[in-house]
Amino acid sequence: MLSFMDHIKIKFRHFILPQEILIQLAQPHQTILDIGCGLGTFLMSLDAEKKNLKGVDVCSATVNKAQKILVQQGKTNIDIAHFNGDPTTISNWEHYDMIFLNDVLHHIHPKEQFNFLMKIHKKMRKGSLLVLKDIDASSPLVFFNKLHDLVVNRQKSYERPLAEYIEWCQKLGFLLDNVMKVRKLVYPHFIMVMTKI
Ligand SMILES: C[S@@+](CC[C@H](N)C(=O)[O-])C[C@H]1O[C@@H](n2cnc3c(N)ncnc32)[C@H](O)[C@@H]1O
């Protein structure tokens, strides 16, 4: 059963997330993997175009809720599954054109973040794209995201400055296609689009 907070998250997520940019980035691509998909709201926003959509999340309670929403709404081209949090255990990596990581890295322990990205890079098919969307810790507005995560998710968050992610992704061998900074309300987002070469 969806809680009051789940309904709020689904209804208002697009007010704080630069979802229109993410949807536009996904538009030309057919097979999409959303790692840390949560309740699947982003995948559901792509549904109209009948893409082949897969979401995974480490939280089994959230995955159960997302699966119920999919059944209720009769969405047959979206598959959401639980996984253990290790990207190397996700199957069919060669199948995906584009991988999204929307607001997941700041929920991962700082000591694990680079490793998590390295595993994704290792498994991605050459020529496929990674969209990394997170919160820029170099902005003082990061405070609002920390407050949000404490209040809404009851979690401490571990944002990093965009410059650090750029350095990491280049070190891993990604080709950076585009980097955007977008403020939505009080949230200082960044979006990196990169190709596995
Ligand atoms: C802020 S929510 C974002 C959900 C969704 N991506 C969105 O933008 O609406 C962060 C999500 O990351 C998930 N998460 C945390 N650690 C993870 C990991 N190691 N692998 C995959 N997902 C993880 C959480 O369970 C949660 O659903």
The ligand as an SDF file (V2000), in Angstrom:
LIG
                    3D

 27 29  0  0  0  0  0  0  0  0999 V2000
   16.1680    9.8370   -4.0160 C   0  0  0  0  0  0  0  0  0  0  0  0
   15.6710    8.2200   -4.4940 S   0  0  0  0  0  0  0  0  0  0  0  0
   15.6200    8.4660   -6.2550 C   0  0  0  0  0  0  0  0  0  0  0  0
   14.6380    7.5520   -6.9110 C   0  0  0  0  0  0  0  0  0  0  0  0
   14.5050    7.7660   -8.4140 C   0  0  0  0  0  0  0  0  0  0  0  0
   15.7610    7.5520   -9.0890 N   0  0  0  0  0  0  0  0  0  0  0  0
   13.9690    9.1380   -8.7080 C   0  0  0  0  0  0  0  0  0  0  0  0
   14.7380    9.9730   -9.2100 O   0  0  0  0  0  0  0  0  0  0  0  0
   12.7990    9.3960   -8.4300 O   0  0  0  0  0  0  0  0  0  0  0  0
   17.1490    7.2550   -4.3000 C   0  0  0  0  0  0  0  0  0  0  0  0
   16.9500    5.7880   -4.6310 C   0  0  0  0  0  0  0  0  0  0  0  0
   18.2240    5.1410   -4.6780 O   0  0  0  0  0  0  0  0  0  0  0  0
   18.0500    3.8450   -4.1550 C   0  0  0  0  0  0  0  0  0  0  0  0
   19.3640    3.2900   -3.8070 N   0  0  0  0  0  0  0  0  0  0  0  0
   20.1280    3.5080   -2.7250 C   0  0  0  0  0  0  0  0  0  0  0  0
   21.2730    2.7870   -2.8070 N   0  0  0  0  0  0  0  0  0  0  0  0
   21.2310    2.1000   -3.9770 C   0  0  0  0  0  0  0  0  0  0  0  0
   22.0940    1.1860   -4.6420 C   0  0  0  0  0  0  0  0  0  0  0  0
   23.2620    0.7790   -4.1160 N   0  0  0  0  0  0  0  0  0  0  0  0
   21.7130    0.6980   -5.8270 N   0  0  0  0  0  0  0  0  0  0  0  0
   20.5440    1.0870   -6.3770 C   0  0  0  0  0  0  0  0  0  0  0  0
   19.6600    1.9240   -5.7990 N   0  0  0  0  0  0  0  0  0  0  0  0
   20.0100    2.4260   -4.6120 C   0  0  0  0  0  0  0  0  0  0  0  0
   17.0860    4.0340   -2.9960 C   0  0  0  0  0  0  0  0  0  0  0  0
   16.4720    2.8180   -2.6160 O   0  0  0  0  0  0  0  0  0  0  0  0
   16.1080    5.0310   -3.6100 C   0  0  0  0  0  0  0  0  0  0  0  0
   15.0280    4.4060   -4.2450 O   0  0  0  0  0  0  0  0  0  0  0  0
  1  2  1  0
  2  3  1  0
  2 10  1  0
  3  4  1  0
  4  5  1  0
  5  6  1  0
  5  7  1  0
  7  8  2  0
  7  9  1  0
 10 11  1  0
 11 12  1  0
 11 26  1  0
 12 13  1  0
 13 14  1  0
 13 24  1  0
 14 15  1  0
 14 23  1  0
 15 16  2  0
 16 17  1  0
 17 18  1  0
 17 23  2  0
 18 19  1  0
 18 20  2  0
 20 21  1  0
 21 22  2  0
 22 23  1  0
 24 25  1  0
 24 26  1  0
 26 27  1  0
M  CHG  2   2   1   9  -1
M  END
$$$$
